[in-house]
Amino acid sequence: MSGPSLNPDYMIYNIFLNLPVKTLLRFHCVSKSYCMEIDSPVFINAHLNQSLRTKIRLKLLFGEDHVILEAVDLHQRTAVQLNNLNQ
């Protein structure tokens, strides 16, 4: 049985929470479900709170055979690998 952290919708929601607004606007046009999620008052409030709470941005790195999630602190110019998403 998969927990909430392995649910694809949960993962997308959490990735969206950490994206800048400009990038979210690009995803707005990808699908109706993304548009509805991004436009929902609950998501907008959660995104604002997440943005105010942290200055750390997440980025996904795609290789030929792997995907890595990193947290990047823009103020200290450091990066930490959080997860290899293919394991």
Buried (B, 14 or more C-beta within 10 A) or exposed (E): EEEEEEEEEEBBBBEBBBBEEEEBEEBBEEEEEBEEBBEEEEBEEBBEEBBEEEEBBBEEEEEEEEEBBBBBEEEEEEBEEEEEEEE
